[in-house]
Amino acid sequence: MPEGVEIEMYRRHAERAVGRVVEQVETPDAWYLKGGTTGEDLVDGLVGATIDATGRIGKLLLLDASSGHRLGLRFGMTGRLLIDEEASIEELEYSSRRNDPAWDRFALVFTNGGRLTMRDPRRLGGVELDPDESRLGPDAFSITARPLRERVLVGEVALKARLLDQSRIAGVGNLIADEVLWRAGLDPARPAGGLNATEEKRLLRNLRRVLSDFMEQGGSHTGKLQVARVRGGRCPTDGAELLRREVGGRTTYSCPAHQG
């Protein structure tokens, strides 16, 4: 958390910054500046510029400035976006329930007195000027059958690991992946290239449904599987005890009875 769903919620919230002029850039945490970006780069590229548009690729939030620069914001596992001190998401699953301004890592101050703030307790996010978007795969919200088959459903790597690989498909995180595979009846540890045509279609169909459901319900933590993602949890579909293991470097819950 946050995953592609939350970043899309942030993007919509960030629309409140469009049309505003940047008066000041605050970079209190140099660690948070990534890709060689410096505080001076951000001041030179953004101060005096108008925020023209927002965008998103996977978990990367983008702000287009009238200066011609594009600001990339990544939120790691615990980052939240505030506009004028208001957050689109008050709490993140698996993050602190506190709301401490000491965790503010980056901000744009606008000429009207408002501000855009990144608040991140664990400092796992980051800010980059003109990020290299080519490193990301197709966005999970818009990926179609052919790129899914050619980029994700290939090789002997575990299926879940492929779904979590942002260079293959951008925006799928741990909770989305587990929910999609659980709904699709696919074992997360299966070789990504081992699905038949029917299974490929089922995976894509459930990916679309999960993303749509999560957007409507308010986040990646709202899945039907979520309540059972605990030690000893049981499958909400058939009651089998869920298998808990590490797949793709992440703690994974799956049903041994119906995910094959």
C-alpha positions in Angstrom: 0.0 0.0 0.0 -0.6 2.3 -1.7 -1.1 0.5 -5.0 -2.3 1.6 -8.4 -5.8 2.1 -7.1 -4.7 4.5 -4.4 -2.4 6.4 -6.8 -5.4 6.9 -9.1 -7.3 8.3 -6.1 -4.4 10.6 -5.4 -4.3 11.7 -9.1 -7.9 12.7 -8.9 -7.3 14.5 -5.7 -4.3 16.3 -7.3 -6.6 17.8 -9.9 -7.2 20.5 -7.3 -3.7 21.7 -8.0 -4.2 22.2 -11.7 -4.1 25.8 -12.7 -2.1 26.9 -9.6 1.3 28.6 -9.7 4.2 27.2 -7.8 5.7 29.8 -5.5 8.0 27.6 -3.4 9.4 24.0 -3.3 10.0 22.5 0.1 12.5 19.6 0.2 13.3 19.0 3.9 14.4 15.4 3.3 17.2 15.1 0.7 16.8 11.3 0.8 13.4 11.7 -0.8 14.9 13.2 -4.0 15.6 10.4 -6.5 17.2 9.8 -9.9 19.8 12.5 -9.4 17.2 15.2 -8.8 18.3 18.0 -6.5 16.4 20.7 -4.6 17.9 23.2 -6.9 16.6 21.3 -10.0 13.1 21.4 -8.5 13.3 25.1 -7.8 14.6 25.9 -11.2 12.1 23.7 -13.0 9.0 24.4 -11.0 9.0 27.8 -9.2 6.9 30.2 -11.2 5.4 27.4 -13.3 1.7 26.5 -13.4 0.5 22.9 -12.8 -1.1 22.2 -16.2 -2.3 18.6 -15.8 -2.0 15.4 -13.8 -1.2 11.9 -15.0 -0.4 8.4 -13.7 1.4 5.3 -14.9 1.0 2.5 -12.4 2.1 3.7 -9.0 3.8 6.8 -10.4 1.8 10.1 -10.1 2.7 12.7 -12.6 2.3 16.5 -12.5 2.9 18.5 -15.8 4.2 22.0 -15.3 4.0 24.9 -17.8 7.9 25.0 -17.7 7.9 21.8 -19.7 9.0 19.7 -16.8 7.1 16.7 -15.4 7.2 15.9 -11.7 7.1 12.3 -10.7 5.8 11.3 -7.2 6.2 7.8 -5.8 4.5 6.9 -2.5 6.2 3.7 -1.4 4.3 1.7 1.2 3.1 4.5 3.5 3.0 7.8 1.5 -0.2 9.9 1.3 -1.0 13.0 -0.8 -2.5 16.1 0.8 -3.8 19.1 -1.0 -4.4 22.1 1.2 -3.9 19.8 4.2 -6.8 17.5 3.0 -6.1 13.9 2.1 -8.1 11.8 -0.3 -7.3 8.8 1.9 -7.2 9.3 5.6 -5.5 6.0 6.5 -3.6 3.4 4.6 -3.7 -0.3 5.4 -0.5 -1.5 7.2 0.6 2.1 7.9 0.6 4.3 11.0 -2.8 5.6 12.1 -1.1 8.8 13.2 -1.1 11.9 11.1 2.2 13.7 11.9 3.5 16.7 9.9 7.0 15.6 10.9 6.5 13.0 8.2 6.2 15.6 5.5 8.9 14.8 2.9 8.1 17.2 0.1 5.7 20.0 -0.7 4.8 22.5 -3.4 3.5 25.8 -2.0 1.2 27.7 -4.4 0.8 31.5 -4.8 -2.7 31.3 -3.4 -1.4 30.0 -0.2 -2.4 26.4 -0.8 0.0 23.5 -0.9 0.6 19.9 -2.1 2.3 17.7 0.4 3.7 14.2 0.5 3.4 12.7 4.0 5.3 9.5 4.3 6.2 7.9 7.7 8.6 5.2 6.4 10.3 7.4 3.7 9.9 4.7 1.0 8.5 7.0 -1.6 10.3 9.7 -3.6 10.3 12.7 -5.9 11.9 12.9 -9.3 12.0 15.6 -12.0 11.3 14.2 -15.5 11.3 10.5 -14.5 12.1 7.8 -17.0 8.6 6.5 -17.7 9.9 3.9 -20.2 11.0 1.7 -17.3 7.3 1.0 -16.6 5.1 -1.5 -18.3 1.6 -0.9 -19.5 -0.7 0.5 -16.9 -2.9 -2.2 -15.2 -6.0 -0.2 -15.7 -5.6 -0.2 -19.5 -3.6 -3.3 -20.4 -5.2 -5.5 -23.0 -4.8 -9.2 -23.8 -1.9 -9.0 -26.2 0.6 -7.0 -24.0 -0.5 -9.1 -21.0 0.3 -12.3 -22.8 3.6 -11.0 -24.3 5.0 -9.1 -21.3 3.5 -10.8 -18.2 2.5 -14.4 -19.1 5.9 -15.6 -20.2 8.7 -17.7 -18.7 9.1 -19.9 -15.6 8.9 -17.0 -13.1 6.0 -17.3 -10.6 2.8 -15.7 -11.9 2.5 -13.4 -8.9 6.1 -12.2 -9.3 5.3 -11.2 -12.9 2.2 -9.3 -11.8 4.3 -7.4 -9.2 7.0 -6.6 -11.7 6.3 -2.9 -12.5 8.4 -3.1 -15.7 6.0 -5.7 -17.0 2.7 -4.3 -15.8 2.5 -1.1 -13.8 0.2 -0.6 -10.8 -0.4 -4.1 -9.4 0.7 -4.4 -5.7 0.5 -7.2 -3.2 -3.2 -6.9 -2.3 -4.4 -6.5 -5.8 -2.3 -9.5 -7.0 -3.6 -11.8 -4.3 -7.2 -10.8 -4.9 -7.0 -11.2 -8.7 -5.4 -14.6 -8.5 -7.8 -15.7 -5.8 -10.8 -14.7 -7.8 -9.3 -16.2 -11.0 -8.6 -19.5 -9.3 -4.9 -19.4 -10.2 -2.0 -20.5 -7.9 0.4 -17.5 -7.4 3.4 -19.8 -7.7 2.5 -21.2 -11.1 4.9 -20.4 -13.9 3.7 -17.2 -15.6 4.1 -18.8 -19.0 2.1 -21.9 -18.1 -1.5 -20.5 -18.5 -3.8 -21.8 -21.2 -5.9 -19.4 -23.3 -8.9 -19.8 -21.0 -6.9 -19.0 -17.9 -5.3 -16.0 -19.6 -8.8 -14.6 -20.4 -9.9 -15.3 -16.8 -6.9 -13.5 -15.4 -7.5 -10.4 -17.5 -11.2 -10.4 -16.7 -10.6 -10.6 -13.0 -7.9 -8.0 -13.1 -10.3 -5.5 -14.6 -13.1 -6.4 -12.2 -10.8 -6.1 -9.1 -9.5 -2.7 -10.2 -13.0 -1.5 -10.8 -14.3 -2.9 -7.5 -11.5 -1.4 -5.5 -11.9 2.0 -7.0 -15.7 1.9 -6.2 -15.0 0.6 -2.7 -12.2 2.9 -1.7 -8.9 1.1 -1.9 -6.9 -2.0 -2.4 -7.7 -3.3 1.1 -11.4 -3.7 0.3 -11.2 -7.1 -1.4 -13.2 -10.1 -0.4 -10.0 -12.0 0.4 -8.7 -9.3 2.7 -10.5 -10.3 5.9 -8.9 -13.8 5.6 -5.3 -12.6 5.0 -4.2 -13.6 8.5 -2.5 -16.6 9.9 -5.1 -19.4 9.9 -7.5 -17.5 7.7 -10.0 -19.5 5.7 -11.0 -19.0 2.1 -14.2 -17.0 1.9 -15.3 -19.1 -1.0 -14.9 -22.7 0.1 -13.7 -22.5 3.7 -10.3 -24.1 3.1 -7.5 -22.8 5.3 -5.4 -20.4 3.3 -1.9 -21.2 2.4 0.5 -18.5 3.6 3.9 -18.3 1.9 6.3 -16.0 0.2 6.0 -15.6 -3.6 7.6 -12.9 -5.6 9.3 -11.7 -2.5 6.0 -10.8 -0.8 3.8 -12.5 1.8 1.1 -14.3 -0.2 -2.2 -15.8 0.7 -4.0 -18.3 -1.6 -6.5 -21.1 -1.4 -5.1 -24.6 -2.0 -8.5 -25.9 -2.8 -9.6 -23.8 -5.7 -6.5 -22.0 -6.9 -4.7 -24.4 -9.2 
